[in-house]
């Protein structure tokens, strides 16, 4: 399975055998500072919620294929610890490759209290993922400490962090955790971390020796005017 980090909370996954692809949480053009316009195609698009920085479905050309090599299920959760009173709903997508059982989880803008999220029923779906795409920036999502607690309890084999602050991208809200803050906190917890110089991984070909891999966003476009996304 090829996993490409487009930027912010947007990823594209593709089955290497069939070419079937899924884009997750594409952002609307102009909604997130530092990222260029998404121009892409996919067999399907999945969104965690309808905020502009996660629901730019108009930028994806859908080219349906007859049969998906993935099973997709989801958990309906909340964007905030007040059960949606602040920011509404959020959907976690669990994507399993039928042939191999490889499981990828995209947490969207998870903000629900961990004790509410990690019920026995939900844990059966969330634990032991091969790849977990987890927001780490805080305020609008889990912060670095909440993300690390989620990792500790659900034990994914590898985490790809998303939805964080980056001065390089000019997405520089000081109240949101940076990727460097998250990686430093993870390292102090004894996790193996790696900041990549590429924007995709192929799980069929590469077995990386790390617990957390920060991919480079593909759509980096530093220097545009700030606007909250």
C-alpha positions in Angstrom: 0.0 0.0 0.0 1.3 3.4 -1.0 0.6 6.2 1.5 1.2 9.8 0.4 1.0 12.8 2.7 -0.6 15.7 0.7 -0.6 18.1 3.7 -2.5 19.2 6.8 -4.8 16.1 7.4 -5.0 15.0 3.8 -3.5 11.7 2.7 -3.9 9.5 -0.4 -3.6 5.7 -0.1 -3.3 3.4 -3.1 -3.4 -0.4 -3.4 -0.4 -1.4 -5.4 -2.0 -4.3 -7.2 -5.3 -2.8 -8.4 -4.5 0.9 -8.4 -7.5 1.6 -6.3 -7.0 4.8 -4.3 -8.7 6.8 -1.5 -8.1 10.4 -0.6 -8.8 11.3 3.0 -9.7 14.8 4.3 -8.7 17.0 1.3 -8.5 20.6 2.3 -10.3 23.3 0.4 -8.0 25.7 -1.5 -7.0 28.7 0.7 -8.3 27.1 3.9 -4.8 26.2 5.3 -1.8 28.5 5.1 1.3 27.2 3.5 -0.3 24.6 1.3 -0.9 24.8 -2.5 -4.1 23.7 -4.3 -4.9 20.0 -4.4 -5.3 18.7 -7.9 -5.7 14.9 -7.8 -7.9 12.0 -8.6 -9.0 8.9 -6.6 -11.4 6.0 -6.7 -13.2 7.5 -3.6 -13.0 10.3 -1.2 -13.5 10.1 2.6 -13.9 13.1 4.9 -14.0 13.2 8.7 -16.2 16.2 8.8 -17.4 19.2 6.8 -15.0 22.0 7.9 -13.2 23.6 4.9 -9.8 22.3 5.8 -11.1 18.7 5.7 -13.8 18.7 3.0 -12.3 20.0 -0.3 -14.0 17.3 -2.2 -14.3 19.5 -5.3 -10.5 19.3 -5.8 -10.6 15.5 -6.3 -11.7 13.9 -9.6 -13.5 10.7 -8.7 -12.7 7.8 -11.0 -14.7 4.9 -9.6 -13.5 1.3 -9.9 -15.7 -1.8 -9.8 -14.5 -3.3 -6.6 -12.5 -1.9 -3.7 -9.6 -3.9 -2.3 -10.3 -2.1 1.0 -12.9 -2.6 3.7 -13.9 0.7 5.2 -15.6 1.2 8.5 -15.8 4.2 10.9 -16.5 5.4 14.4 -18.5 8.5 14.8 -16.9 10.7 17.4 -16.6 14.4 18.4 -14.3 17.2 17.3 -14.1 18.5 20.8 -14.2 17.3 24.5 -17.7 18.9 24.9 -19.3 16.2 22.7 -19.6 18.5 19.7 -20.8 21.6 21.4 -17.7 23.5 20.3 -16.9 22.2 16.8 -19.3 19.4 15.9 -18.8 15.8 14.9 -15.8 13.9 13.7 -15.5 10.6 12.0 -12.6 8.2 12.4 -12.1 6.0 9.3 -10.6 2.5 9.6 -9.4 1.1 6.3 -8.3 -2.5 6.0 -6.6 -4.1 3.0 -8.7 -7.2 2.3 -5.8 -9.3 0.9 -3.3 -8.7 3.7 -5.3 -7.5 6.6 -3.1 -4.3 6.8 -5.1 -1.7 8.8 -4.8 2.0 8.5 -6.7 4.5 10.8 -7.3 8.1 10.0 -8.4 10.0 13.1 -9.6 13.1 11.4 -9.9 16.1 13.9 -10.4 13.9 16.9 -11.0 16.0 20.1 -13.2 13.7 22.1 -12.1 12.9 25.6 -10.0 9.8 25.6 -12.1 8.1 28.2 -15.2 8.6 26.0 -13.4 7.4 22.8 -11.7 4.3 24.1 -14.7 2.2 25.0 -14.4 -1.6 24.8 -16.3 -1.5 21.5 -14.1 1.2 19.9 -10.9 -0.4 21.2 -11.7 -3.6 19.2 -11.5 -1.4 16.1 -8.7 1.0 17.0 -6.0 -1.2 18.7 -3.0 -2.7 16.9 -3.3 -0.7 13.6 -0.4 -1.0 11.2 -0.6 2.7 10.4 -2.3 5.4 12.4 -2.7 9.0 11.1 -3.1 11.1 14.2 -3.5 14.9 14.7 -1.0 16.2 17.2 -1.3 20.0 17.1 -3.8 20.6 19.9 -6.6 23.3 20.3 -8.7 22.0 17.4 -7.5 18.4 17.9 -5.5 16.3 20.4 -2.3 18.0 21.5 1.0 16.2 21.7 0.3 14.7 25.1 -3.2 13.4 24.2 -1.9 12.0 21.0 0.9 10.2 22.8 -1.6 8.8 25.3 -3.8 7.6 22.4 -0.7 5.9 20.9 0.2 4.3 24.2 -3.3 2.8 24.7 -4.0 1.7 21.1 -0.5 0.6 20.2 -0.3 1.2 16.4 2.8 -0.2 14.7 3.6 3.2 13.1 2.2 6.7 13.5 2.2 9.4 10.8 1.5 12.7 12.5 -0.7 15.4 10.9 -2.5 18.6 11.6 0.3 20.5 13.4 2.0 23.9 13.3 4.9 24.5 11.0 6.9 27.7 10.6 8.4 26.3 7.4 4.9 26.3 5.9 3.9 29.7 7.3 1.1 27.9 9.2 2.4 29.4 12.4 -0.3 29.7 15.1 1.8 29.8 18.3 -1.0 28.1 20.4 -0.8 25.0 18.2 2.0 22.4 18.9 4.7 22.2 16.2 5.8 18.9 14.7 9.1 19.4 16.4 7.4 19.6 19.8 5.5 16.4 19.2 8.6 14.5 18.0 10.6 15.7 21.0 7.9 14.6 23.4 7.6 11.2 21.6 11.3 10.7 21.8 11.3 11.4 25.6 8.7 8.7 25.9 11.2 6.3 24.4 9.6 6.1 21.0 11.8 5.9 17.9 11.1 8.9 15.7 12.2 9.9 12.2 11.6 13.1 10.2 11.5 12.0 6.6 12.8 13.9 3.5 10.1 12.4 1.3 6.3 12.6 1.2 5.3 9.0 0.7 6.0 5.5 1.9 5.3 2.1 0.3 4.4 -0.4 3.0 4.9 -3.3 0.6 8.5 -2.4 0.0 9.8 -0.5 3.0 9.9 -1.6 6.6 11.1 1.4 8.5 12.6 1.0 11.9 10.7 3.7 13.8 7.5 4.2 15.8 6.7 7.6 14.4 7.5 8.9 11.0 6.9 12.6 10.1 6.5 12.6 6.3 7.2 15.8 4.3 3.9 17.3 3.0 3.8 17.1 -0.8 1.9 20.4 -1.2 4.2 22.7 0.7 3.9 26.2 -0.5 5.7 28.5 2.0 5.1 32.2 2.2 1.4 32.8 1.5 -0.7 35.1 3.6 -1.9 33.8 6.9 -5.5 32.9 7.4 -7.0 30.6 10.0 -8.0 27.2 8.5 
